[in-house]
Amino acid sequence: MPSPRKKPASAKKPGSRQRELKTQRMELRVAPSAKKVIHQAMSVTGLAAGDLAYEGARRLLEEHQRMVLLGADRDAFIAAIERDPQPAPRLVEALRRHRRLLG
């Protein structure tokens, strides 16, 4: 069975920004098991090892940024969870009705 054709390096995904030239180099030492996983991921996705590393790092940073609240956002969140709001009148009435019907 012939191997699937890979897109040329100049191919872009629709809507993606213009490709940045790869001029920087990184060297890593990894465990044999990590190398095996990386090669499997390369085989499955068709991405180069550097592209896989970039995608993984980008996803981790996005997740971290979603979880970290800074400055005014943090203060607003803390204030909201510290408030002890009174239940809405409709909620109180619904609870009374529930207790009357179901005991």
C-alpha positions in Angstrom: 0.0 0.0 0.0 1.5 3.4 -1.0 2.2 5.9 1.8 -0.1 8.9 2.0 1.3 12.0 0.3 2.3 14.8 2.7 1.5 18.4 2.0 4.4 20.4 0.7 6.1 22.6 3.3 4.6 25.7 1.7 1.0 24.5 2.0 -1.1 26.5 4.4 -4.3 25.6 6.2 -7.3 27.8 5.2 -7.5 30.8 7.4 -4.0 30.3 8.9 -1.5 33.1 9.2 1.5 33.3 6.8 4.1 30.7 7.8 7.1 31.9 9.8 10.4 30.7 8.5 12.0 28.1 10.7 15.4 29.6 11.5 15.9 28.5 15.2 17.1 25.1 16.3 16.5 23.2 19.6 18.2 20.0 20.7 16.5 17.7 23.2 17.5 14.6 25.1 14.5 12.3 25.6 14.0 8.8 27.0 13.6 6.0 24.5 9.9 5.7 25.4 9.4 9.4 24.8 11.1 9.1 21.4 8.9 6.2 20.5 5.7 8.2 21.4 7.0 11.2 19.4 7.7 9.1 16.4 4.2 7.5 16.6 2.6 11.0 16.8 4.6 12.1 13.9 3.5 9.1 11.9 -0.2 9.6 12.8 -0.3 13.4 12.3 2.2 13.9 9.6 3.7 16.7 11.7 7.4 17.2 12.3 8.7 16.8 15.9 9.2 20.5 16.2 5.6 21.2 15.1 4.3 18.6 17.6 6.4 20.3 20.4 5.0 23.7 19.4 1.4 22.5 19.4 1.8 20.8 22.8 3.4 23.9 24.2 0.7 26.2 22.7 -2.1 24.1 24.1 -0.5 24.0 27.6 -0.2 27.8 27.6 -3.8 28.3 26.4 -5.0 26.0 29.2 -2.9 27.8 31.8 -4.2 31.2 30.6 -7.8 30.0 31.0 -7.1 29.0 34.6 -5.1 31.9 35.8 -7.0 35.1 36.8 -4.9 38.2 37.2 -5.6 41.7 38.7 -9.2 42.9 38.3 -10.4 39.6 37.0 -9.1 37.8 40.1 -10.6 40.4 42.4 -14.0 40.2 40.7 -14.0 36.4 40.9 -13.1 36.4 44.6 -15.7 39.0 45.4 -18.3 37.0 43.6 -17.6 33.7 45.4 -17.4 35.5 48.8 -20.8 37.2 48.4 -23.7 35.5 50.2 -26.6 36.4 48.0 -30.2 36.0 49.1 -32.1 33.4 47.0 -34.5 34.8 44.5 -38.1 34.9 45.6 -39.1 32.6 42.8 -36.6 30.0 44.0 -37.9 30.2 47.6 -41.4 29.7 46.4 -40.4 26.8 44.1 -38.7 25.1 47.1 -41.9 25.6 49.3 -44.0 24.2 46.5 -41.7 21.2 46.2 -41.8 20.5 49.9 -45.6 20.7 50.0 -46.0 18.3 47.1 -43.3 15.8 47.9 -42.9 16.3 51.7 
